[in-house]
């Protein structure tokens, strides 16, 4: 299938005001863009691999810090970064702007660079007729949001690279995604489009300008909804979670796992919703449906972990699979996927106590610790899908770092080759044959993407060895392949540090430090799992948080910067940065971190309210609204590859309300109620687009959140056991509070923030024990002093047999 090309000429792309109003108000604005960008034709792939000499030009991007912008610093295109210099030049020359948005690990961005931006003829057209601006969407998500929304609204889809033509006042003229350089499939190529845009600018300028202004006005009205009341109607939370889970259940693939068909994305927010609904049904005694939803999640996560979307040699997950089998992936690795996936595997392990899931958690976190963390604890953004097959290769190929021939495996692992090949479905002619979608263009002919197709227990039995010995053999073989793979040219590492994505990872590391203590005492770990003590994960989370506080936070203004590479970026922190970091800090505190993290979370929440909260209409905007070049200020609600800032914020407010004194608690709850009321129609009509927001609405509808309060010295040997017991049961409606009466900072914090907690510290202080209370509905259980009793109290009220 040919790649998606949007637009034939500027004139044909204009739509009537009536049509625009219809699409601007449509839920299709949130179509998942990555699915579109994954489409590719055979001819395009062939062009991408052709050899073309790089030019020796240097443009303004050479002064930037973004890895993506630096990749284009030597194009013959006279690129500008986003900013006043470029805007002023477009006005001075009275020419349109060509805006190209992508990111450093984007495969099709690389393709368009090779085909067009390194081409001298294309560069001359761009330089003569346009002012060209290059934007890293990860560094400037605010810019990306404006023009991606425009493209999605007018054309029904989007993706990266995003290609948009703007008037000098930054209003859009036309747009698309990837453009082939030449005319193909009856569609215009990039050179033709450049000529047509120039012609339209010269002959129909006023029409284009009026159209762009109208589009932005309509989108602004459509994307800044206000709450019609101070809270949601009582029926909506229950109905929203029910509708969302029912719709996801209808999309469930009972054979291969997942909620939908190829290409399959690991959308963790869907997993979170299904787990939430399963636990809710269990509490209501509806065991059959609870188990049905739970088993959908367990099966899906097992299929993903056994598939090629997981890097079995080095750990972590790739972006998505192109087929239904979770087999052949798009090979880039994104930090936001690792953090979210580690968290849902943690949830399932805490429910099932099945070490299969805890091993996957360790696999992901150990990969991050080995390959994605800097010297000061900062966690990097991504690894590219493409890499060179060998040193000195002129062009990179997707997946080259990760795939193997059967002969390579035999030579490397030696005597265990047959066992390893059988386990990972390795074949002499290559194994990308499970589906016609797996490798339609024979890119991986003769190559193998590791996938587990056989049951380990059955294979061990067939060989007459124990499962332990079988897993040891596989682990030894993986280590051999890993050592060889280290010598291959590595994929590009995007070492940019993004606050929001670090927040997701901080959450996973912190929670793992507690939940993984539920693993059996004697457990075997095999490569690439390291076997770290859970406390090391807490230290990793704290180091990442410290890096952000030191390098990306202004203590005077109490504001965040968005990203860091060789210094903080020019971009301010956005809603997602505050919301995701606050969530991570809350998990860091609840997992045993100091009250300094909780205090910072409260401070950040205050700043978030100051910068982003719509105090009249409710909900949070995605940007501070201080940059005049950002034409849309959106209240985002779509829970996609990443959750929306509003969904995470609602949950943060609910969690903070359960820790604060009554006055502040009421303020947090009222802010969350008004936030959710903004998205009432979304929760009612298209709940499947907002699964995490559905969870938030239901959490808020619960009259009283369960509080587990631990009082005692952290130096006491029993403290860690009690804290682990507090986290032993999976419950999204539980808050863990701990107070060390011997710690001055702890005492002062709770005296300031919640007198009730402070009094518990005074009344039940003892140097030789840790006391636990479980509180709900304004009453607390009798104090307990041993971890087993605490676990027993927390597991009550779960009538179903373990899922």
N, C-alpha and C positions, 0 to 999 in steps of 0.2 A: 504494500500500500504506500502511495507517495506521501511525503510529509505534508503536514497542514500548512498551507500558504494562504494568508488572509489578504484579500483585496486585489482588485485588478487596476483600479485607478481611483484617485481621490474623489472624483465625481460620483462614481458608482457606489462608493462607500457611504454616502450621506443617506440618512434615514429621516423619515417624517417625524415631527414632534409627537404625534400620537403613538407611533411605534416605539419611540425612545422611552416615553413615559411607561409603556407596558414592560419593556425589558429592564428598565432601571429599577422597577419595583419587584422584579421577579427573583425568586430564590436562585435562579441559574447564575446569578452573580457570583455564587460561591462554588461553581464547578471546579473540581480538583484539577488544577492546571498541569500537574506533573503527568497525568495520564495522557494528555494531549501531546506533551513534549516528548513522550517516549515513542511516538509513531515515527517510522522511518522507512524509506524505500530502498530497494537493492541498489539502484543507480546512485542514490545519494551516498550510501555507505562506500561504494567503490570510489567515488570522488574524494571522500574524506581520507582515504588511505593513499591517495596519489602523492607523489613527491613533488614539492614545490619549494623553490629556494626562499629562505627567509630574507627579508630586506635588512638593511643596515641603518634604517631611520631611527631617530629618537624623538619622541613627542613629550608633551607636558606630563603624561602619566608617569614618567620616570621619577617625578618628585613625590609621588604618592606612596602610601604604606600598604594599601590593599593588595594582596597577592593577585587578585583578579585584574586590577588596573595595571599592575606591573607586567602581567602577561601580555598586555597590549601596548607596552611602552615603546616597542620598536616596530610597530605597524607603520606603513606609509601614510595611514589615515592621520590627519592632524587632530588627534583626540584632545578634548578638554575634560577635566573632571567637572562634576556638577557644581555650579557656583556662579558668582556674579561676573567673573571674567568671561565665561562662555555666554551668559545671557546678554551682557553688554555688547559682545562681538556680533551676535545675531542681530541685535537692534541696529548697530552701526552699519552693518553690511546689508541690512534689510532682507535677510534670507531665513528660511526655515531652519529648525534644529532637527538633526537626526539623533535620536536617543536610543542607545543600545544598553540593555540591562541584562546582567547574567551573574555568574559566580564562578569561582576558580575551579571547582570540581565538576562543572557542567559539561557533559559530553557534547551536546549539540552547540554549545557556545564555542567549543574548540573547533567543531566542524565549520561553523560560519566564519570563524577567524581565518582558518586555512583557505577556505574557498573565496572569501570576499575581502576581508580586512587586510590580508597580506598581498592582495592583488593590486598591482600598480594602477591598472585601469579603473577599478572600482574606487580606489583611494582618490584618484584625480577627480572623479565625478563628485564624491563626497566633499572633497576640499574646495572645489570650485563653486558648488551650488548650495552647500549647507555648512552649518557649524555642527560638528559631531561631538557628542557627549557620551562618555562611557561611565556607567554606574554599577557598582557592586551591590547587588540586592541585599546581601547579608550585612553590608556596612550601612546602607541607606534603605531600610525596609519601608520608610515613609514615602520615598520617591517611587519605589516599586509598586506600592499599594495603589497610588493614584492611577498610574498608567496601566497596570494589570487590570484594575477594575474597569477602566475604560474599554480595554480590548475585550474582556469577558462580556461586558454589557452589550457591546455592539455585535460581536461575532460568536458569542456562545462558548468560548473556550480561550485558553491562553497557555503560556508556557515560557520557558527560557531556552535560548535568548529571546528577550522581549524587544521588539523593534517598533518604535513609535516616532512619527513625525510631528513636530510641534511648531506652532507659530512662535515668534520671538517673545510673546507674553506667556509662553509655556502651556497654552491651551492646545489640546491634541487636534491633529488634522486627520491622521489615519494611523493604523497600526497593525501589527501581526506578530508572529513569533519568528521562527526560522524561515529565511528566504533563500532559496537556491540562487546561485549567481546568474544562471541562464534560464530562459523560458523553458518550462517542462510541463508535461501532462496537460497542456492547454492553459497553463497558468503563467502569469508573468514572473520572470526572474527579478533578482534584486536590481540589476542594471536598468531593466525596463521600468521598474517601480520608481527608481530615482528620477528617471527622465519625466515620467508622468506627474510626479509630485512637483517637480520644477515647473512643468508646463501649467499645471493647475494653479500654482502659486502666482504665476505671472498673469493668468487670464481669469481666474475665478477666486481671487484672494478674499474678497469680502464675504463670499459665500462660505468659504472654508473657516474664516475667523468667526463668523456668526454661529456656524455649526458647532465649532469647538467650545465656544462660550456656553451655548445651550446645553451641550452634553454635560459639562462640568456642573452647571446649575442643577440639572435634573438629578445627576448622581449625588450631589451634595444633599439635596432634599430627601432622596431615597435612603441614604445611608446614615442619617442622623436622627433616627426616631427618638421620640420622647415618651416617657411613661404617661399613660392616661390616668393612673391611680398610684397610690403610694405603695401598693403591694399586689402580688398575684392573687387571683381568685383561688380559693382553697382547693378546688378540684384539679387545677392544672398540674401541680407537681406529680401527683400519682398518675394522672392520665399521660403525661409526657414520658415518664420512664416506662410505662406500660407500652405505649405506642412505639417508642423507639426500640425497645427490646423485641417486640413482636415483628417489626419490620426487619430488624437485623436477623432475627431467627428465620424469617422467610428467605433471606439471602444466603443463609449458611450453606456451605459446601460440606455435606456429610461424608464425602469420600476423601477429599484432599484438605479439608479445613479452610477456614477463612470465611469472610462475609462478603461474597461477591466473586466475580470471575476475573480472569487475567486482563491486564496486568494486575498482580496482587500486591497491594501495599500493606505493610504492617501498621495499621492505624490504631495505636494503643488506646485512644479515647473510646473506641468501640468496645475493646476488651474491658475497660474500666466500667462502662455502662452495664455490660452483660454480667460482670461480677457483682456489681452493686445491686442489680435487680435480683440476681440469684440469692444473694444474702438476705435481701428484703423479703423475698418470698419464703425463704427458710424461716425467718423470724415469725412470719404469719402462719406457719405450719403447712404451707403449700409445697410439700416436699417434692412431688413429681416434677412440677415445673421448675423448681429451684435446681434440681439435679439436671434437668434437660439443658438449662442455660449454662450451668456450671460445666457440664461435659462438653458443650460446644467450645467453651474457652479453653479447657484443658487440651482437647484434641487439636484445636487450632495452634496453640502454642507448641505442642509437640511436633506437629507437621512443619511449622516454621523452623524449629530448632534442628530438625533432621534434614531440612532442605538445603539447597545450595545458596539460599539467601543468607545463611549463616556461614561465616568463614571458619571452617572446621580446623584449619591449620593455625591460624593466628588469633582467632576469637573475634567477637563482635558480629554485627549484622550489616549486610549491604542494604541499599535503599529500597529495592522492590524486586519482584520476580516478573519476568515477561510472560511466564506461562502459569497454568493453573497448579502446577506441582510444587510451587515454591522452589523451583530448581535453578534455572538460569537467571541470575540476577542482573540488574543494572548495578555495576560493581562499586559505585561510590559508597563511602561510609560517612554518615552524618552524626554529629554528636547528639542532636536532639532525638534521633532514633534510639541511640544507645541508652540515654538516660531514661526515656519513657519505657522502653522495653524491659530494662532491668527492673523497673518498678512493678510492672505487671507480672513478671515472673516471680518477683518477691511475694506479691499478693497471693499468687496461686500456691507457692511453696508454703506460706503460712496457713493456708486452708487445708492442703492435702498432706503436708509434711513429706512429700515425695521428693527425694534428693535429685531426681532428674531436673527439676526446675531450679533448685538451688545451684546446681552445677552450671546451668546456663547463665544465671546471674553472675557467678564468679567468672565465667568465661568472658562476659561482656566487660565487667569492671576491671579484670586483669588486663584485658586488651587495652583499655583506656590508660591504665597505669603504666603500661609498658611503652605504648606508642604515641599517646595523645596528650601527655602531660609535660609541661615545661619545668624548668629548674626551680621556679618559685611556687609551683603548685597549680599554675594556670592550666586550664584544659582547652585544647585546640578544637577547631571547628569541624574539619572534614578531611577525608582522604579521597583522592580522585579515582574515577572509574578507569581512566586510561593510563597506560604506562608503556615504555619501550619494551619490545621483546628481548632486546639485547643492547649492550652498551654501544652507543654510536648510531643506533637506528634513527633514521630521519623523521619518522612519524611514529606516534604512539598508537596503540590499539587497545580497545576496551577489554578489560579483564586479563591482559597479558600477564600480570603479576600473579594471578590466582589459579590459572588453569594448568593442567598436567596432561602429558601423553602417558599412555599405559607403559611404554618403555622407560620413561623417566622414573615412574613409580617403582618399577621392577629393579632398576639399577640402584635406586636410593635405599629402599627398605629391605632388599635382599630376601632372606629366607621367609619373611612374613608377607611377601608380596601378594600371594594368593588370598590370604585372610583379609588383608587391607583392601584389595581390589574388589573382593566379593562384598565386603561391608559397605564400601562407598560407590558401588555400581560403576567401577572403572572398566572401560572396554577398549580393545585395540583400535577400533575405528572412531572412538569418541562416544560420549554418552549423552549428548544433547539431543536425544531422539525421543524423549517421552511425549512430546507434543509437537505439532506443526509450528506452534508459536515459539518453541524453545530456541530454534536457530534457523529461521526461514531463509537466511542468506548464506548459510554455510560458513559463517565467520569462525565457528569453533570446530570445524571439521578435523577429526583426529584428536581433539582435545576433550578433557574431562573436567566437569565441574562437580566436585565431591557432593554426594547426596547419600543419605542413609536410607536404603530401601529394604533392608532385612532386619528382623528382630534379633537383638544381641543375645538374648537368652537362648533362642532357638539355635543360633549360629554356634554359641559356645557348647551347647549340648551336642550338636552335630560333630563338633571337633573333639568332644570328650574332655573338655577342660572347664574349669570354673569360670563364672562370669568375671570374677575379679582378675583372673589371669588373662581372659579375653580383652578386657578393657585396658589392662596394662600393656598388652601387645599393641593395641591401637594407639595408645598414648605415646609409646616409644616410636612408632612409625611416624606419627604426626610431628614429633620433635625432629626426626631426621629430615622430613620434608621442610619443616620450618627453617632448619639450618641452611638447607640448600636455597630456599626461597629468599633468604636474607641477602644472598649474593646477586639476585636479580635487580635490575633497575626498579626502584620503588616508585609507586604512584606519588604524584605531587601531594604534599601535606599543606593544607591551608592552616597556618599557625596563628591565624587571627583568633582572638579571645572575645567571644560574644557573651555578654552578661546573662541574657535570658537562657541560652543553652547551658551555660555553666550552672545556672540555677536548677535546671532539670537534672544535671549530673550530680550536683551537691545533694539533692533530695535522694537519689538512688544510693549513693555511697553512704549517706547517713543512715538510711533505713536498713541497708544491708548489714551495717555494724550491729544492729539489734536482732533482726529477724533471722540472720544466718546462725545465730547462737542456738537455734532449734535443730540444727543438724545433729545427727548421732555423733557421740564422742569419738568413736573410731570409724573414720571414713576415709576412703582412698581418693586421692586427687590425681588426675592424669592431665598431662600437657594438652592444651595450653593453660589449664587452670593451675595457678601457683600454689594454692592452699594457704593463703594468707590468714592470719588471725583476724576475726571481724573488727577488732579495735583499729587495725591499720586502715580500714575503709573510713572510719570516723575521722582519722587523722587526715586522710586525703580530702575529705569534704571540708574540713576546717582550713586546710592550706589553700584550697580553691577560693573559699570565702574570704580569707585574709588577703589574697592577691587582689580580689575585686575591691575590698575596702581600701587597700593601700594605693592601688593604681587607677581605679575607675570610679572613685567616689570623692566628692568634694566635701570635706568636713564642715566648711563654713556655710555653704549653700545647701548642704544635705541633698545634693543631686548626684545622680549617676551619669556616667558617660556610657555610650552604647557598646563600644568595642575597643580593643587594644591590639596594636601591633607596632612595635618600636615607639610606643607612647599611646596615649588615649586618642581616639578618633575625634574628628570635629563634631560628629553627630552626638546629640544629647541622648540620654536614656529614653527609651520609648515605654509604652505601657507594659509590653511583654517583659522588658528588662526588670521593671519593678515587681510585677506580679509573680514571675517565675522565681526571682531571687527571694522574695518574701516567703514563698512556698518552701523553697529549699532551706531557708533559715529556720522556719518553724519545724521542719523535719530534723534539722541539725540540733535544735534545742531539745525536742521531744526524745531524741535518740541519745541524750546524755550530754550534749554540749552545754556550755555555760549560759547564764541569763544574758550575757553580752550579746549573743546572737538574737535572742528574743527581743531585747531592747532595740537592737538595730532594725529588726523586722517592723517593730512599732513605729520607729522613726521613719523608715521608708514608706510605710503605709500613709503616714501623715503627709509626706512629700507627694506621694502618688495622688492623694486626694486634692492637694493644692494644684497640681499641674494638669491632671487629666479628668477629674470628676466634673460632670455636668450637674451643677448643684440645682439647677432649675428643672432640667428634663430627665435627670437620672442616668446612671451608667457612666462608663469611662470612654473617652476618646483615645485613639491610638497614639496621638502625638500631642506635645504640649501646646501646639497652635501658635508658636512664636516665630516660625519661619515662613515668611510670605511666599516663598517659592513652592510651598506644598499646598496645592490647590484644594485638596479634600481632607477634611478632618473626620475620620470615620469612627463609628462605634462598632467594632468588629465583634461578631458572635460565632463565626464558623469554627467548629472544632475539627480541624483537618489533620495534616501531618503533624502539626503542632496544635495544642489547645489554644483557644482564644484567650486573650488577656482578660476579657470580662468574665469568662467562665472560671478561670483560676482565681481572679480577684474575689468573686462571690464566695468561693470556698475558703480563701484566706480570711475574709471578713467573718465568716461563720466560726472558723477556728480561733481567731483572735477574740471574738465575743465570748467564747467559752473560757478564756483565761483572764479577761479583764474584770474590773469592778462593775457594779450594776450600771452606773451612768454611762461609762464608755462602752460597755457591752451592748447597751441599747442602741447607742450611736452606730456601732458596727453592724448590728442586725438591721437597723432601719436603712442604712446605706445599701446593704445587700438586697433587701426587699425591693427598694426602688430600682436598683440595677436590674433585677430579674423582671420587674414589671415592664421595663423598656422593651424586652424581647418576648412579651406575652404571645403575640401572634406567631412568632417563630416557634416557640415551645408548643403551641397548639397545632400548627399546620405542617411544619417540617422539622419535627423533633430529631429525626435521624441525622440532620446536619449539625445538631448541637448536643451530642450525647453527654459531654461533660457538664454542660449547662443544665441538662435534665437532672443529673446527679445533684448539682448544687441546689436546684429548686427543691428537690426532695429532702436534702439535708436541712434546709432552712425550715421546712414544714414540720420537722420533728420538734416537739415542744421543748425538750431538754436534751442536750448532748451529754453523753457519758463522760465523766471526768475520772481519771485515775491519778490520785495524788500520792506521791511518795515523799516521806519526810525522814531524813537521816543523813549522816555524814557520807559523802561520796567515797571517803577513804575506807569505809567499812566494807569488808569482803562481801557482805550480802547485798550491797547496793546494786551491783551489776546483775546479780541473779534476779532481783526484784524488778529492775528495769527491763530485763529480757522477758520476764513473765508478763509485764504490762503490754509488751508488743507481741506476745505469743499468739494471740487470736487476731484475725484480720477483721477490722471493723472501721469503715470510713467515718463512722459517727462517734469516734472516741478521741479524747484529748488526754495526753499524758503530761502531768505537771510534776516537777521534782524540786524539792527545796532542801538545801543543806543548811541546817541551823548554825553550823560552825563557820559558814562562809559569809563574811560581812556583805559582799556584793549581792549574794542571793537574798539575804534578809532585807537589805535596803530596797532591792528591786521590788519584792513582793509587798513590802510596807507601802510603797509608792503606787503600785499597780493594782493590788487586790488584797484588801485587809483580811478577808476570810482565809486566804491561803497563808498569809503571814501569821495569823492566829493559830492555824493548825501547826505551823512550825514551832510556835512558842509552847503550845499545850502538849505536844507529843514528842518533844525533843528528847533523845536519848543517845548517849555516845556509843552504846554497844549494840544498837539494832536499827533497822530501817522499818518504818511503819508504813503500811499502804491502806488507802481508803478508795472505795469505788463509790462515786457520788452521781446521783441523777435525780431529777425532779425535786431538788432542794433537800434531799436526804442522802446520808452517806452510810455505807455498810459499817459494821463493827470493824475496828482496825485489825489487820492481819500482819504477821511478821515473818511469814515464810512464803517463798515463791510459789509452791504448789497450791497453797490455799488461794493465793491471788489468781492464779490461772483458773482454778475451779470456779471462782466467783465470776470471772470474765467470760467463761464458756457457758454459763447458765443461759437458759432461754433460747437455746438452739435445738429445736425439737427434731430436726432431721438427722438421719445417720450421715456421717461424713461423706461428702460428695466424692 
